[in-house]
Amino acid sequence: MKRILTCAVTGASPSTGKHPAIPITPQQIADAAIGAARAGAAVAHIHVRDPKTGAPSMELELYREVVSRIRDSGVDILINLTTGPGGRFVPGEDDPNVPGPGSNLCTPMVRVRHVLELEPDICSLDFATMWFGDSAFVNAPPILAEMASLIGRAGVLPELEVFDTGDIHLARHFLDTGVLASPGFFQIVLGVRYGASAIPESMLYMRNLLPPGSRWSAFGTSSQQFPMLAQSLLLGGNLRVGLEDTLYLEKGVLAPDNAALVEKGVTIMRSLGFEPATPSEARAMLGIGGAPAAAGAVTAA
């Protein structure tokens, strides 16, 4: 049985000081995606960072360089660009109505311009409004609806990232009303503080809330990366690993790179009787370039 393995090679969290192998420059990020592909990943989920500071960035030219390097490498992997940046709000100390340092709320067009320009296979679309530490991650329905429309017109598959049950209800409303095309492709995110816990009960419940026919994947953060990987496989889903979600290969052992996390994920897959889908198989399973195949879909109860 084939399942899609995504590698999230670098995220937006301030993890660069915690691990020397976090990809920062466009070349490092592209090389990490290429290495993940060679290790068995079918999809690379990509953020970009300021090459000088390592801080998260929304700079179009950084995305352009990463995508060009991957495409020019000749290595086949589906490119999945984030649209999460641009949704942070930090209440000001003197006036909570005024954005404080760290806020980056911006228009839907700014949040998806790199997607429209670079035309990846997939891009994330976050349905969560929640707290990440001291900042709020704000994804108001009207903003999401406009982002969904722009992404759809670009012919890019949105990956619907859901951090708790209410996010699924909102995504289902978008699917039911035609704001998003069915079937949806969901990414269940578990273990983020103030979101759904990384436990089997959470994953099972959230999977059961998905519309029949949905494609879905799931992952757990930090120490729950690999337990939740196995759980997703057993429940019929696809999976995700990567340095965005965990820095460790096992307790107390830093992962040397993203490829090592992919390799461990593939080992677990095979021990449970699964095989990683190739990029071409992943395109067929997700309906990129045609109708989706059946693998990794939610069936009606």
C-alpha distance (Angstrom), angle and dihedral (degrees) to the residues before:
residue distance angle dihedral
M1 . . .
K2 3.79 . .
R3 3.79 125.7 .
I4 3.80 130.5 178.5
L5 3.80 116.5 -112.4
T6 3.81 116.5 -158.4
C7 3.79 122.8 -166.3
A8 3.82 117.0 -152.9
V9 3.78 97.7 -158.1
T10 3.81 101.7 -174.0
G11 3.78 131.6 -1.4
A12 3.78 139.1 -164.1
S13 3.80 99.2 -96.9
P14 3.82 121.5 108.0
S15 3.80 93.3 -105.0
T16 3.79 99.5 127.5
G17 3.81 92.9 97.9
K18 3.80 91.7 51.0
H19 3.79 98.7 56.7
P20 3.82 130.0 28.6
A21 3.81 93.5 -149.6
I22 3.83 98.8 59.5
P23 3.84 104.4 126.6
I24 3.80 110.7 -119.6
T25 3.81 111.8 158.7
P26 3.81 121.9 62.8
Q27 3.81 90.0 -109.7
Q28 3.81 91.9 51.1
I29 3.81 91.9 48.0
A30 3.81 92.5 47.5
D31 3.80 91.8 46.2
A32 3.82 89.5 50.5
A33 3.81 90.7 53.0
I34 3.81 91.3 47.9
G35 3.80 91.2 48.7
A36 3.79 90.4 49.2
A37 3.81 90.2 52.0
R38 3.78 91.8 52.0
A39 3.82 89.4 49.8
G40 3.81 92.7 54.2
A41 3.81 109.1 -82.6
A42 3.80 117.0 137.4
V43 3.83 95.8 -168.5
A44 3.81 133.6 39.7
H45 3.80 116.4 -155.6
I46 3.79 108.0 -154.1
H47 3.79 138.7 -159.3
V48 3.80 122.4 167.0
R49 3.79 130.2 -136.4
D50 3.78 136.4 -158.2
P51 3.82 102.4 -92.5
K52 3.81 91.9 -142.1
T53 3.80 100.9 46.0
G54 3.81 105.2 19.1
A55 3.81 89.3 -128.6
P56 3.83 119.4 141.1
S57 3.79 113.8 -86.9
M58 3.79 139.2 -167.2
E59 3.81 94.5 -162.6
L60 3.79 111.0 143.9
E61 3.79 94.6 -149.7
L62 3.80 91.6 56.3
Y63 3.81 89.7 54.6
R64 3.80 89.8 45.7
E65 3.80 92.3 54.2
V66 3.80 93.5 47.5
V67 3.80 93.4 48.7
S68 3.81 93.1 44.7
R69 3.79 92.2 50.6
I70 3.80 91.8 51.0
R71 3.79 93.9 46.5
D72 3.80 93.3 44.7
S73 3.82 91.6 50.7
G74 3.80 92.7 73.1
V75 3.82 90.5 -130.7
D76 3.79 112.1 129.7
I77 3.80 116.0 -131.4
L78 3.78 132.0 138.4
I79 3.81 111.4 -109.3
N80 3.80 116.6 -135.4
L81 3.82 114.2 -174.9
T82 3.78 122.0 -162.8
T83 3.80 122.1 -122.7
G84 3.79 93.8 -176.1
P85 3.83 97.9 103.7
G86 3.79 111.6 90.8
G87 3.81 95.4 48.4
R88 3.82 101.9 88.1
F89 3.80 123.7 114.1
V90 3.79 126.0 -179.0
P91 3.82 114.9 -173.6
G92 3.79 112.0 -124.5
E93 3.79 116.0 -112.8
D94 3.81 95.5 -129.4
D95 3.80 96.7 36.4
P96 3.84 119.4 14.4
N97 3.82 88.9 -157.4
V98 3.80 89.3 65.5
P99 3.82 117.0 74.0
G100 3.77 113.8 -112.0
P101 3.82 129.6 -150.7
G102 3.80 110.9 -53.3
S103 3.81 96.2 33.3
N104 3.80 114.0 129.0
L105 3.81 106.0 166.8
C106 3.78 109.9 159.3
T107 3.78 141.6 161.4
P108 3.81 124.0 -72.0
M109 3.81 90.9 -111.5
V110 3.79 91.9 56.8
R111 3.80 91.2 48.3
V112 3.81 93.4 53.8
R113 3.81 103.7 30.3
H114 3.83 92.5 104.4
V115 3.81 88.7 52.5
L116 3.80 92.3 51.2
E117 3.79 91.7 45.7
L118 3.81 99.7 43.9
E119 3.83 101.9 31.2
P120 3.81 100.8 -146.0
D121 3.78 121.5 -171.0
I122 3.83 92.7 -111.4
C123 3.78 138.8 8.0
S124 3.77 130.1 -169.0
L125 3.81 121.0 -111.9
D126 3.80 111.7 -167.4
F127 3.79 117.0 -147.6
A128 3.80 95.5 -176.2
T129 3.76 127.9 109.1
M130 3.79 103.9 -175.4
W131 3.78 146.1 118.5
F132 3.80 121.1 -77.1
G133 3.77 102.8 -172.2
D134 3.81 107.6 -60.4
S135 3.81 95.5 -15.1
A136 3.78 130.3 76.4
F137 3.80 119.2 -129.2
V138 3.80 101.9 -143.8
N139 3.80 122.7 -165.7
A140 3.79 106.9 164.6
P141 3.83 115.1 -164.1
P142 3.84 94.9 -117.2
I143 3.80 90.3 52.7
L144 3.80 91.7 47.2
A145 3.79 90.9 48.3
E146 3.79 92.1 54.2
M147 3.79 91.8 45.5
A148 3.81 89.9 49.6
S149 3.80 90.8 51.2
L150 3.81 93.1 50.4
I151 3.81 92.4 46.0
G152 3.80 91.5 48.3
R153 3.79 93.2 50.5
A154 3.81 89.0 51.5
G155 3.81 89.9 56.6
V156 3.82 93.2 -120.8
L157 3.81 121.5 141.2
P158 3.82 111.3 -120.6
E159 3.80 116.0 -138.5
L160 3.81 104.0 -147.2
E161 3.81 105.9 -140.3
V162 3.80 112.2 -156.5
F163 3.80 123.1 -175.1
D164 3.81 98.9 178.2
T165 3.79 141.4 6.1
G166 3.80 97.0 -86.3
D167 3.79 89.6 59.0
I168 3.80 89.3 60.1
H169 3.80 92.0 51.0
L170 3.81 89.9 53.1
A171 3.81 92.1 47.3
R172 3.79 90.4 48.7
H173 3.80 89.6 53.0
F174 3.80 89.2 54.0
L175 3.82 90.4 49.8
D176 3.81 93.5 45.5
T177 3.80 92.7 50.5
G178 3.80 95.9 44.1
V179 3.81 96.8 -111.2
L180 3.80 84.9 122.1
A181 3.79 125.6 32.2
S182 3.79 117.8 -116.7
P183 2.94 138.3 -89.0
G184 3.78 96.3 49.3
F185 3.78 125.9 -149.6
F186 3.81 108.8 -136.7
Q187 3.80 130.4 -165.0
I188 3.82 111.6 -160.4
V189 3.81 109.6 -151.7
L190 3.81 115.8 -159.4
G191 3.77 132.4 -178.5
V192 3.80 101.5 30.9
R193 3.80 107.5 136.6
Y194 3.84 110.0 -99.7
G195 3.81 90.7 16.9
A196 3.80 130.4 87.1
S197 3.80 114.4 -47.5
A198 3.80 120.8 -109.0
I199 3.79 95.5 -113.2
P200 3.82 131.0 119.4
E201 3.82 92.1 -111.0
S202 3.82 91.7 59.0
M203 3.78 93.8 49.3
L204 3.79 94.1 46.8
Y205 3.80 93.0 48.2
M206 3.80 93.8 46.8
R207 3.80 92.5 46.2
N208 3.80 89.5 52.0
L209 3.82 90.0 54.8
L210 3.81 92.8 58.1
P211 3.81 117.7 103.2
P212 3.82 114.4 -100.9
G213 3.79 110.1 -93.6
S214 3.79 94.5 29.5
R215 3.78 118.7 139.8
W216 3.78 110.7 -134.1
S217 3.75 145.7 -178.7
A218 3.80 133.2 -177.0
F219 3.76 141.5 -165.9
G220 3.77 141.4 179.0
T221 3.77 125.9 -138.2
S222 3.79 129.3 -123.9
S223 3.82 114.8 -16.0
Q224 3.81 91.2 2.9
Q225 3.81 94.6 61.6
F226 3.80 96.3 103.5
P227 3.84 100.4 30.7
M228 3.82 89.0 55.0
L229 3.81 90.4 44.6
A230 3.79 89.3 59.7
Q231 3.80 91.5 43.5
S232 3.80 91.9 53.4
L233 3.78 91.6 51.5
L234 3.80 92.3 49.4
L235 3.81 90.8 50.6
G236 3.80 93.0 50.3
G237 3.78 100.6 -99.7
N238 3.77 139.2 124.8
L239 3.79 123.4 -113.2
R240 3.78 148.8 -133.3
V241 3.79 135.5 -152.9
G242 3.79 134.0 167.3
L243 3.78 148.2 116.2
E244 3.81 90.3 -79.1
D245 3.80 88.2 69.8
T246 3.81 105.2 31.0
L247 3.80 136.4 8.6
Y248 3.79 94.9 -158.9
L249 3.78 135.1 82.7
E250 3.79 89.3 -165.8
K251 3.80 136.5 -19.2
G252 3.80 108.9 -44.7
V253 3.82 94.0 -3.5
L254 3.79 118.2 106.5
A255 3.78 114.1 -141.7
P256 3.81 108.3 -112.7
D257 3.81 90.6 -140.7
N258 3.78 144.3 -29.5
A259 3.80 92.4 -83.2
A260 3.82 90.3 62.7
L261 3.81 90.4 55.1
V262 3.81 90.1 49.4
E263 3.79 91.1 49.0
K264 3.80 91.7 52.4
G265 3.81 89.5 47.3
V266 3.80 90.7 52.5
T267 3.81 90.6 49.1
I268 3.80 90.9 53.7
M269 3.80 90.8 46.5
R270 3.78 92.7 53.4
S271 3.80 92.7 45.6
L272 3.82 86.8 59.4
G273 3.79 95.2 46.3
F274 3.82 99.6 -98.1
E275 3.79 133.4 120.5
P276 3.80 128.0 -151.4
A277 3.79 112.3 -107.3
T278 3.78 116.8 -120.1
P279 3.80 116.9 -121.8
S280 3.81 90.9 -101.9
E281 3.80 90.5 49.9
A282 3.81 90.2 48.1
R283 3.80 90.5 53.3
A284 3.80 89.8 53.3
M285 3.83 92.7 46.4
L286 3.82 91.2 51.1
G287 3.79 96.0 41.2
I288 3.79 94.2 -117.8
G289 3.77 102.1 160.2
G290 3.83 93.2 4.9
A291 3.79 146.1 7.0
P292 3.82 115.3 -34.9
A293 3.78 120.2 -104.7
A294 3.79 121.4 -127.8
A295 3.82 102.4 -107.0
G296 3.80 115.8 111.2
A297 3.81 95.2 12.7
V298 3.78 129.6 135.9
T299 3.79 110.9 -115.4
A300 3.78 124.5 -150.4
A301 3.80 114.8 -93.0
